Amino acid sequence: MKNNIKNNKEDKQLVIESLEFSSLSQGMSIINKEKFIEVISGILKVEALNSIKKEVTNLKDIVTKKAKDYRGILNIDSNGDTISLRRDVLTDELDQILESHTLERAIYYLKRLLESIQKVKTSKINDINLLRWKEYDDIITDSLWILGKRDTSGAHLGWYWGNFIPQIPHQMILRYTKKGECVLDPFVGSGTTLIECRRLGRNGIGIELNPDVAQKAKELIERETNKDNVVSEVFVGDSRTINIKSILEKFGIKQIQLLIMHPPYHDIIKFSKDKNDLSNAKDTEEFLRMFGEVVDTATPYLEKGRYFALIIGDKYSKGEWIPLGFYCMQEVLKRGYVLKSIIVKNFEETRGKRNQKELWRYRALVGGFYIFKHEYIMLFKKK
Ligand SMILES: C[S@@+](CC[C@H](N)C(=O)[O-])C[C@H]1O[C@@H](n2cnc3c(N)ncnc32)[C@H](O)[C@@H]1O
């Protein structure tokens, strides 16, 4: 029995060490929280800038594993709380202290570092820890998105013509929801939004007019592991008239925290023969009216102060650029939303053949127009 305990302890240590090793190789430092706080608090008591810098240099050596003795900071105690920090960000913070010209500045940076270890500060709309905001460089805050390859991991097969790339809902969900909150996508198509919701631990409700597409989406969403046990459901119906209240009630949900809409870009792709399909609207006016009806149906269920992301592109018809994106934006604004951002996103390299590309380039040169290389992500906030 005794041996067993010892072995377990050794196993645990082994796991911790390998975890520490793998995290280190991924650029993370696993820190013993209590010890780290103790050391920083100790340095804060030092009253001379030079001595502070000496202590911080030692700390930096520990973090970068140059020191011989980790002083319990990296040597994780099996009972102690650990915290994993991005090593580059942490060493930057330490460098900032080392570069301080005054004692006050050094103390200010040290206190800030201490606070970022002890506390978590988030806003009302997401789980981003603002005290460690430098670690979130995967979150895009620029208005021009040049995205590379589509994420094809897991259930994201990219089979549906007219889908969006998973990075779009991924960014929106991280930025505008907290774990356990609910996202509604009334044009769910192949379920990209719901797959991301499941990955990120958010409830997701999707509506899709085409029953065959909805069925395939359901099957794919189910393939994604549901580690947070969230709701991910696709309903077949017309998003202009479907009863969202009764859908949400099924799951005991009263309001949603993020609305994502990726409607057809009018008739660029004909999604079905159904007259209720926005891609079958007879003209731009009818398309906008139908789109407005979907906005009207969903809006009452979006919590006040929360976000609505509209993903839309423009179209070309009879030699004329039709700014569908801005027309749709107007429809949303008419309904009292506040415009927060217009993001311009590149189109991925199309699978089109090279000579087709060249043909378009020739046509553009002849016809005096430009070739679409972008679409919009428009962000609105509900007042
Ligand atoms: C641009 S696609 C959305 C693709 C989706 N974001 C994805 O990644 O697969 C638009 C979808 O809206 C659906 N649709 C069109 N009119 C609709 C309506 N009135 N109600 C619900 N869905 C509709 C189409 O069948 C199509 O699947």
Ligand as a Chemical Component Dictionary entry (heavy atoms), coordinates in Angstrom:
data_LIG
# 
_chem_comp.id                   LIG 
_chem_comp.type                 NON-POLYMER 
_chem_comp.pdbx_formal_charge   0 
_chem_comp.three_letter_code    LIG 
# 
loop_
_chem_comp_atom.comp_id 
_chem_comp_atom.atom_id 
_chem_comp_atom.alt_atom_id 
_chem_comp_atom.type_symbol 
_chem_comp_atom.charge 
_chem_comp_atom.model_Cartn_x 
_chem_comp_atom.model_Cartn_y 
_chem_comp_atom.model_Cartn_z 
_chem_comp_atom.pdbx_ordinal 
LIG C1  C1  C 0  -24.268 31.919 -46.646 1  
LIG S1  S1  S 1  -25.037 30.453 -46.106 2  
LIG C2  C2  C 0  -24.521 30.270 -44.446 3  
LIG C3  C3  C 0  -23.334 29.372 -44.335 4  
LIG C4  C4  C 0  -22.851 29.101 -42.936 5  
LIG N1  N1  N 0  -22.292 30.277 -42.297 6  
LIG C5  C5  C 0  -21.805 27.991 -42.971 7  
LIG O1  O1  O 0  -20.634 28.237 -42.562 8  
LIG O2  O2  O -1 -22.096 26.902 -43.439 9  
LIG C6  C6  C 0  -26.707 30.970 -45.961 10 
LIG C7  C7  C 0  -27.656 29.882 -45.521 11 
LIG O3  O3  O 0  -28.939 30.476 -45.264 12 
LIG C8  C8  C 0  -29.943 29.528 -45.598 13 
LIG N2  N2  N 0  -31.205 30.296 -45.745 14 
LIG C9  C9  C 0  -31.628 31.043 -46.772 15 
LIG N3  N3  N 0  -32.828 31.587 -46.513 16 
LIG C10 C10 C 0  -33.161 31.192 -45.261 17 
LIG C11 C11 C 0  -34.285 31.440 -44.420 18 
LIG N4  N4  N 0  -35.311 32.179 -44.823 19 
LIG N5  N5  N 0  -34.301 30.877 -43.186 20 
LIG C12 C12 C 0  -33.255 30.100 -42.779 21 
LIG N6  N6  N 0  -32.182 29.815 -43.531 22 
LIG C13 C13 C 0  -32.126 30.370 -44.769 23 
LIG C14 C14 C 0  -29.422 28.869 -46.849 24 
LIG O4  O4  O 0  -30.009 27.609 -47.063 25 
LIG C15 C15 C 0  -27.926 28.789 -46.560 26 
LIG O5  O5  O 0  -27.588 27.541 -46.004 27 
# 
loop_
_chem_comp_bond.comp_id 
_chem_comp_bond.atom_id_1 
_chem_comp_bond.atom_id_2 
_chem_comp_bond.value_order 
_chem_comp_bond.pdbx_ordinal 
LIG C1  S1  SING 1  
LIG S1  C2  SING 2  
LIG S1  C6  SING 3  
LIG C2  C3  SING 4  
LIG C3  C4  SING 5  
LIG C4  N1  SING 6  
LIG C4  C5  SING 7  
LIG C5  O1  DOUB 8  
LIG C5  O2  SING 9  
LIG C6  C7  SING 10 
LIG C7  O3  SING 11 
LIG C7  C15 SING 12 
LIG O3  C8  SING 13 
LIG C8  N2  SING 14 
LIG C8  C14 SING 15 
LIG N2  C9  SING 16 
LIG N2  C13 SING 17 
LIG C9  N3  DOUB 18 
LIG N3  C10 SING 19 
LIG C10 C11 SING 20 
LIG C10 C13 DOUB 21 
LIG C11 N4  SING 22 
LIG C11 N5  DOUB 23 
LIG N5  C12 SING 24 
LIG C12 N6  DOUB 25 
LIG N6  C13 SING 26 
LIG C14 O4  SING 27 
LIG C14 C15 SING 28 
LIG C15 O5  SING 29 
# 
